[in-house]
Amino acid sequence: MVPAGSDVLATTSGTPEGPPQRRWRDRRVIAMSVWVALALLGLLTVGLPTDPLFAFVWMWSGVIAWNIHRPWRSHLRFVRDWAPILLLLIGYNLSRGLADNGVTPHVTELITADLWLTGWFTGDVVLTVWLQERFYTPDAVQWWDVVASWVYFSHFVAALAIAVVLYLRSRPLWRSFMTRWIFLSMAGLVTYFLYPAAPPWWAAEYGYLEPVDRISTRGWGAIGLEAAGNVLNVGQAASNPIAAMPSLHTAFALFVVAFFFPRVRGRWIPVLLLYPLAMTFTLVYSAEHYIIDVLVGWLYVGLTFLVVGVAERWWARYQRLTRARAADGGEEHASDGPTGSDGPVDSDGDDGSHTLVGTKGDGIQTARYP
């Protein structure tokens, strides 16, 4: 078991028995090279692995390549352990699209909240409008547009990639990570049903906001990766357009770094926080979210760590009490058994046979039978 504050992840993969280390390392290098080549080919032809099933195949094949020396039952165990998560992600995507089933989204209150938060700085305009007026050029893709597209895409793979590494290195940390990630996802999904909210691009499209463009994927074309955004563009078209509150993009970005805060040196925390800050800029600039969506997403991360942490401590305490009661009950049952009796005692052997233990005077007589 790995302590929660440990800086070192316990290794569960281990060194394979049998072939020399050089041999299996050579096989790993070859397998990973093939995997990287196929991943790049898929990126250029199919698109980014943002679909849950596509992402699962991408992860599983990577694990197989990394652990190429392991038997197939080990690789099938990965499918067994991740199948519930895959089904949950597919169900999450499908149900999220149902949250906009004919409902009227919240629009004006989000604009009002953003003006209250940032209007003093932007001159009483929404921050998205202010950013696009200064940094967005419709006829030219800038370098920060490319960076923004990569940051936006990272939302779909960062948490899963970290989860795969934890799965290979430390199953206790993997379970802890996935429990919090699933709780955070479900909390966001419930909110989408209870409080459907429109993003800035939707508000602009329907006249609630000054004109802004949805530009989260425009950077791919500038570097010759037009096909890279195919799956992502299809997913955006099919997803719920009024699921802006909270922003799970920024929530996930903060979550994947905050999970490691107790496990890294304090000087690295500001560096890790650059990722959620970059995601915040990307989402607000590209008209995907308001600042209020981001802040609520961060609040959900804090509540996730609080609620799941309390639940884990309660469960650990409950298990300790259950084991203690079971141990006390066993001792009590043993003390009530026949001691000092002249009659025989029937006990089970390790091989499934029985032993009759009886007393006769000061001696002990035993007899075994099947």
N, C-alpha and C positions, 0 to 999 in steps of 0.2 A: 504494500500500500504506500502511495506517495504522499507525504505530508503536504497540506495545502500551501505552505509557504516555501516549499523546496525550490531551489534554483536549478535542480537537476531533474530531468525526466527519466523515470525508470525505464529501462530497455526491456521490452517484452519479445522483440523479434529474435534476439540472441544470435550467436554464431552457428551456422549450420554444421551438423556433424557429417562426416563422410569426406567429400572432396576438400582438397587444400584450399585455404583462403584465397590464394591467387587465382585458382581456377574459377571459384564462384564469383569473385569480384570481376573477372574478365567477362563472365556471362552476364553479370549485372550491367556492365558498361555497354555491352552490345545490345542488350534488351532495352535499356533506357534510351540509347541512341535511336533505335528503331521506333520507340514510342514517341520521342520528340519529333522525329521526321513525320510520322503519321499524324501527330497532333497539329503540326504546322500545315500539313496537307488539308486536314479537316478544317482548319481555320480559314484557309484560302478558298476552299470550295463550298463547304457547308455553312460555315459561320462560327460564331462564338458559342461555347457550350453553356448557354443560359437556360435551356430547357432541362428540367430535372432528370429525365431519362438520358438525354445526351450527356449531361454532366456526370451521371452515375457511370456510364460506360467509359467516359474519359478518366474518371478516378480509378475505377476498378482495373482498367488496363494498365494504368500507371503503377498501381500496387503490384500487379502481376509481374510487370517488368522489374520493379525494384526487388521483389522477393522471388526472382525467377528460379532460385535454387530450391524453393519450398515445394512440397507435393501439392497436388490439385485440391486435396481436401482442405488445405489451408486457404486457398483462394476461394473455394466455395463457402468457407466459413465467413468470409468478408460479405458475400451476398446475403447470407443468413442474418448477419448482424446489422446490415444496412438496409435490408428490404423494408422493415417498418418505417424507416426514415424516408426512403424513396416514396413509398405509398403516401406518407403524410405530406410530402412536398407536392406530389401530384394533386392530392385532394385540396391542399392549400391553394394552389393555382386555380383549380376549377371553382372552388367556393368563393375565392376572392372576386372572380368575375361575376358572381351572382349578387354581390353586394350593391350593384347599381341597377337592380331590377326595377326600373320605373320610378325610382325615388328622386326627390329634388335635393340636390347637394347643397351643403353650406358653402357660401361664397363670400358674402360681404363681411361677415365677422372675421374671417381670416385676413382679408385686406385691411380691416380696421386694426386688428392686432399687429400686423406688420408695420403699419404706419405709426402706431404707438411705440413700437420697439425701435424702429430705425428712421422714422420720419425726421427726427431732429438732425440726422446726419445727411440724409438724401434730399432734403428740401421738400418734404411731404410728398414723396413719391415712393411707391413700393420698391424694395431693394432690387428685385429682378429687373424692373424697368430701368433703374439707375445703372445697373451693371451692363445691361445690353446696350444702353445708349453710349457707353464709354468703351466697351471691349468687343462688341459684336459687329462684324462687317458682313452683311449678307452675301456680298459678291466675292469674298476672300476668306479662306480658312486660315486662321492664325495658329501659331504653335500651341497656344494655351487651349485652343479648341481640341487639338489632338490629345493633349494631356487630359483634358476634361473627359473625353470619350473613354480613355483608358481607365480613369478613376471611376467613371460611371459603371463600366463593365466589371470592374473588380468586385462590385457588390455581389455579383452572381457566383463568384468562385472563391473569394477570400475565406469566408467562413467554412466552406466545404473543404478547401485545401488544408486549412489549419486542422480541421477535424480529422482528416485522413492522416496527417502527421502524428497527431495525438493518438490515433488508433494504433499506429505502428509502434509508437514509443511508450505510451502509458495508458492502459485501458481505464484506470480510475479517473485520470484527468479527462479522457475522452468522454466518459459518462457524465462527468460534471459539466463539461463544455456543452454537450448535446442537450442535456436537461435544461440548461439556461437558454440555449438558442431556441429550442422548441417552445419553451414557455413564452419567450419574447415574441416569436412568430405568431403564436396563438393569441396573445394579448393584442397584437396589432390587427389580426384578422377580425376579432370580436369588435374592435373599435371601428373598423371599416363598415360593419353592419349597423352599429349603433349611431355612428356619426359620419355619414358619407360626406366627404369634403372635396372640393374641386381644386386642382393645382392652378398655378398662374396661367399656363398656356390655355387651359380650358376657360378661365375667367376672361382672358383676352379675346378668345374666339367668340364668346357670347356677349361681348360688349361691357363686361363689368370692369375691365382693366384696359389701360393703354396697350397698344399692340406690342406683343412680344412673340418670339418664335421658340418652338421646342427644338433645341439644338444639341441634345445630349449625345447623339450618334454621328454628328456631321463630320467629326475629325477623321473617320476611317478613310474617306475618299482621298484626303490630302496625302496619305502615305500609301496609296495603291491597294487598300484593303476594303474595297467597296463590298465584297462578298462577306467580309468578316461580320458585318452587322446584320446579315440576313435574318438569322434566327432571332436576334434581339429586336429587330424592327417588327417581325411578325408577332413576337410576344407583346410588344407595346401596343400593337393594333388590337390584339385580342384581350388584353388585360382590362381591369376595371379602371376607367378614366377618372373616377372620383374616389380614389383611395389615397388621398394625400395626407391624411391625419391618422396616426403619426407618420413621420418619415422613417420607414424601416431601413432605407438606404443608409441614413446617418446613424440610425440606432445600431445596425449591424456593424458599421464602421467603428463606432465607439466600443461596442461589445467585444469585438475580436482583439482589441488592444487592452481594454480594461481587464479582461480575464487574466492577463499576464502581469498586471501591476504588482501583485504580491510576489511574483516570481522573478522579477528583474530588479536591477539596481535602480535607485531613484533617479539617477541622472539620465536614464533612458526613457523615462515616462514622457518628458516634453517631446522627444523625438517620435515616440509612438503616437502622440496626440496629433502630429502633423497629418496623419491619414484621415481621421474624422473631420479635421478642419478642411482638408482638400476636398473631401466628399461634400461638405457643406457648401463650399464655394461653387463646386460643380453643379449641384442641384439647384441652387438659387439662381445662378447665372444662366443655366439652361432652361429655366422656367418650369422645372419639375416640382419644386416645393417652395413654400414660404419659410421664412425664419421661424415662425411659430411652429410649423410642422417639425422642424429640426429640434427645437427646444423640447417639445413634447416627446419626440423620439428618444432624446437623451434621458428625459425623466423616466421613460419606460425601462431604459437600461438599468437605472438605479433601482427601480422597484423590482426588476427581475432578480438582481443580485440579492436584494433584501428578502424577498418572498421565498425564493428557492433556497437561499442559505438557511433561513429559519426552518423551512420544511425538511431540509437535509439533517439539521441538528436534531429536530424532533424525531425523525425516523431513526437516526443513530441511537438516540436515547431509548426509544421504544424497543429497538432490537436488543440493546444491552439489558434492559429490564426483563424482556422475554427470556433471554438466555439465563439470566440470574434466577428467575422463577423456575425455569426448567431444571437448572442444576440443583436448586433447593428441593424441588419435588423428587428428584432422583435420589438425593441423599436421604430424604425422609422415607422413601419407599424401601431403600436398602436397610435402614435401621429397623424397619418393621418386619423384616424377613426372619426366618428361623435361624437363630444363633444358639449354639450350645444344645441343640436338640439331638436326641438319639435317633431321630428318623432321617431318612435320606433327603438330599437336596438335589433337584434336577437342574443342571445348568447346560447352556449351549456352548459347543466348541466352535472354533474358527472354521472348521471344515464342514459344519452342518450336522455333526454328530452330537450326541448328548453324553454327559458324564453323570453317573449317580455317585454322589459323595455321601457316605454314611459313617457313623462312628460306632465303634465297638470297644468299650473300655477306654484305654488311652491311645489306641491306634486309629488310623484312618484307612478306610477301605474304599477303593474306587473301582468302578466297572464301566466300560464304554460300550455303547451299542449304537447302531446306525440310526 
